[in-house]
Amino acid sequence: QVQLVESGGGLVQAGGSLRLSCSASRSIFMFNVMGWYRQAPGKQRDLVTTITSGGSTYYADSVKGRFTISRDNAKNTVYLQMNSLKPEDTAVYYCNAIEMARAYWGQGTQVTVSS
């Protein structure tokens, strides 16, 4: 069983930055795709960004140019650098990993951006 643990969330003012980390309980090398989702209160969970094992990335339009996903296979960790944060980025951010047809989720970390 794989465990994903997110960290780095918190309260930040608009325009500020945060870096989220997602640490896996085993090597992330075998995950086909890893990514971040977010869920605001009363809304569905939305895809924010993904990174493949080959390093290809995808970003939702709402975060392009502001967020950057990266992975460190040696540390079994995926990062989400969030810059120029906006109040609408406020949500619980979840780490996701896919291996073959199986998906794994972290417990989430709260990001709150004040105006």
C-alpha positions in Angstrom: 0.0 0.0 0.0 1.4 3.4 -1.0 1.0 6.4 1.2 1.2 10.0 0.0 1.7 12.7 2.5 1.3 16.4 1.5 2.8 19.3 3.4 3.5 23.0 2.9 0.0 24.4 3.0 -0.9 27.4 5.0 -2.3 31.0 5.0 -0.7 33.5 2.6 -1.7 36.9 1.3 -2.6 37.4 -2.4 0.4 37.7 -4.5 2.4 35.5 -2.2 4.0 32.0 -2.8 3.8 28.6 -1.3 5.5 25.3 -2.1 3.6 22.1 -1.5 5.4 18.8 -1.1 4.0 15.3 -1.7 6.2 12.5 -0.2 5.6 8.9 -1.2 6.2 5.9 1.0 8.1 4.2 -1.8 9.8 5.0 -5.0 7.8 7.3 -7.3 9.7 6.1 -10.3 7.1 3.5 -11.1 4.2 6.0 -11.1 3.0 6.7 -14.6 1.6 10.1 -13.6 1.7 12.2 -10.5 -0.3 15.4 -10.0 -2.2 17.8 -7.8 -5.9 18.4 -7.5 -7.7 20.9 -5.5 -11.2 21.2 -4.0 -12.7 24.4 -2.8 -15.7 24.4 -0.3 -18.9 23.3 -2.0 -17.1 22.5 -5.3 -15.8 19.4 -7.1 -12.3 18.3 -7.0 -10.4 19.7 -10.0 -7.2 18.8 -11.7 -4.5 21.4 -11.3 -1.4 19.9 -12.8 0.3 16.6 -13.6 3.8 15.3 -14.4 4.6 12.1 -16.1 7.4 9.7 -15.4 9.1 11.1 -18.4 8.8 14.7 -17.2 5.9 15.9 -19.4 3.7 18.4 -17.6 0.1 19.6 -17.9 -1.4 22.7 -16.2 -5.0 23.9 -15.9 -5.5 27.2 -17.6 -6.2 28.9 -14.3 -2.7 28.2 -13.0 -0.5 28.4 -16.1 2.4 30.7 -15.7 2.0 30.8 -11.9 2.3 27.2 -10.7 5.2 24.7 -11.4 5.2 21.0 -10.8 8.4 19.1 -10.4 9.5 15.7 -9.1 12.6 14.4 -7.3 12.8 10.7 -7.8 15.7 10.4 -5.4 13.6 11.9 -2.6 10.3 10.2 -3.7 8.7 13.6 -3.7 6.7 15.8 -6.0 6.5 19.5 -5.5 4.1 22.2 -6.4 5.5 25.7 -6.5 2.7 28.3 -6.4 3.4 31.9 -7.1 1.3 35.0 -7.5 -1.4 33.3 -5.5 -5.0 34.6 -5.7 -7.9 34.2 -3.3 -9.6 31.9 -5.8 -6.7 29.4 -5.3 -8.0 28.8 -1.8 -8.7 25.1 -1.5 -7.6 21.8 -0.1 -4.8 20.5 -2.4 -4.5 16.7 -2.9 -1.6 14.8 -4.3 -2.4 12.0 -6.7 -0.4 9.2 -8.2 -1.3 6.7 -10.8 0.4 3.3 -11.3 -1.1 1.2 -14.1 -4.9 1.5 -13.4 -4.6 2.2 -9.7 -4.9 5.7 -8.2 -3.5 6.8 -4.9 -4.4 10.0 -2.9 -3.0 11.9 -0.1 -5.0 13.3 2.8 -4.8 16.9 1.5 -3.3 20.1 2.7 -5.2 23.4 3.1 -4.1 26.5 1.2 -5.8 29.7 2.1 -5.1 32.9 0.2 -6.3 36.2 1.8 -7.2 39.2 -0.2 
